[in-house]
């Protein structure tokens, strides 16, 4: 799987499905990618808990697991040394996630 832009769905390459993202993991699965639910009668907006559960079920169906992880400065330095992350992007969470995804793709296949 190669990292996609925040609004696009994940795609398969090399047969790997891994999702390492932030607390709610909206980066790879957002509401725009979820199937739409339609009712005959209009209903109230879904609660935050209902949205989280919907995302969880969607990810599970896609074979994805959302985790929270901590990285040390030395691990970020290693991503930079490996050429997966630019030094000026070391504090950019999206860039770090992308670099970590690339590392996992290359390592676990």
C-alpha positions as CSV (number, residue, x, y, z in Angstrom):
1,X,0.0,0.0,0.0
2,X,1.4,3.4,-0.9
3,X,0.4,6.5,1.1
4,X,-2.4,8.4,-0.5
5,X,-3.4,12.0,-0.1
6,X,-5.7,12.7,2.9
7,X,-8.9,12.7,0.9
8,X,-8.2,9.6,-1.2
9,X,-8.9,6.0,-0.3
10,X,-6.0,3.6,0.3
11,X,-4.9,1.4,-2.6
12,X,-3.1,-1.9,-2.6
13,X,0.4,-2.4,-3.9
14,X,2.7,-5.1,-2.8
15,X,-0.2,-6.8,-1.0
16,X,0.3,-4.9,2.3
17,X,-2.5,-3.2,4.3
18,X,-1.2,-1.2,7.3
19,X,-2.5,2.0,8.7
20,X,-0.4,3.9,11.1
21,X,-2.0,7.3,11.7
22,X,-3.2,9.7,14.3
23,X,-5.7,9.2,17.1
24,X,-8.8,9.1,14.9
25,X,-7.0,8.0,11.7
26,X,-9.0,10.3,9.4
27,X,-6.0,10.6,7.0
28,X,-6.7,7.4,5.1
29,X,-10.4,6.9,5.8
30,X,-12.6,9.8,5.9
31,X,-16.4,10.3,5.6
32,X,-16.2,11.0,1.9
33,X,-15.0,7.4,1.3
34,X,-17.7,5.8,3.3
35,X,-20.9,4.3,1.8
36,X,-23.8,6.7,2.2
37,X,-26.7,5.7,4.4
38,X,-30.1,6.9,3.2
39,X,-33.4,6.9,5.2
40,X,-36.9,7.5,4.0
41,X,-37.3,10.2,6.6
42,X,-34.7,12.8,7.5
43,X,-33.0,12.1,10.8
44,X,-30.8,14.1,13.2
45,X,-27.1,14.4,12.5
46,X,-25.1,11.3,13.7
47,X,-23.3,11.7,17.0
48,X,-19.5,11.8,17.2
49,X,-19.6,8.2,18.7
50,X,-21.7,7.0,15.7
51,X,-19.2,8.5,13.3
52,X,-16.2,6.9,15.0
53,X,-18.0,3.5,15.0
54,X,-18.8,3.9,11.3
55,X,-15.2,4.7,10.5
56,X,-14.1,1.7,12.7
57,X,-16.4,-0.7,10.8
58,X,-15.3,0.7,7.4
59,X,-11.6,0.3,8.3
60,X,-12.2,-3.2,9.6
61,X,-14.0,-4.2,6.5
62,X,-11.1,-2.9,4.4
63,X,-8.6,-4.9,6.5
64,X,-7.1,-1.8,8.2
65,X,-6.1,-1.3,11.8
66,X,-5.8,2.2,13.3
67,X,-3.1,2.6,15.9
68,X,-1.4,5.4,17.8
69,X,2.3,5.2,18.1
70,X,5.1,7.3,19.5
71,X,8.4,8.0,17.6
72,X,11.7,9.0,19.2
73,X,13.7,11.8,17.7
74,X,16.3,9.2,16.7
75,X,13.7,7.2,14.8
76,X,12.7,10.4,12.9
77,X,16.5,11.0,12.2
78,X,16.6,7.4,10.8
79,X,13.7,8.2,8.4
80,X,15.6,11.3,7.3
81,X,18.9,9.3,6.8
82,X,17.0,6.7,4.8
83,X,15.7,9.4,2.5
84,X,12.1,8.8,3.4
85,X,11.6,12.2,5.1
86,X,13.1,15.6,4.4
87,X,14.9,17.3,7.3
88,X,12.7,20.4,7.0
89,X,9.6,18.2,7.3
90,X,10.6,16.5,10.6
91,X,7.9,18.4,12.6
92,X,5.1,17.8,9.9
93,X,2.9,14.9,11.2
94,X,1.5,14.1,7.8
95,X,5.0,13.9,6.3
96,X,6.2,11.7,9.2
97,X,3.2,9.4,8.7
98,X,3.9,9.1,5.0
99,X,7.6,8.3,5.6
100,X,6.6,5.7,8.2
101,X,4.1,4.1,5.8
102,X,6.8,3.9,3.1
103,X,9.2,2.4,5.6
104,X,6.7,-0.3,6.6
105,X,5.8,-1.0,2.9
106,X,9.5,-1.5,2.0
107,X,10.3,-3.5,5.2
108,X,7.3,-5.8,5.6
109,X,6.9,-7.0,2.0
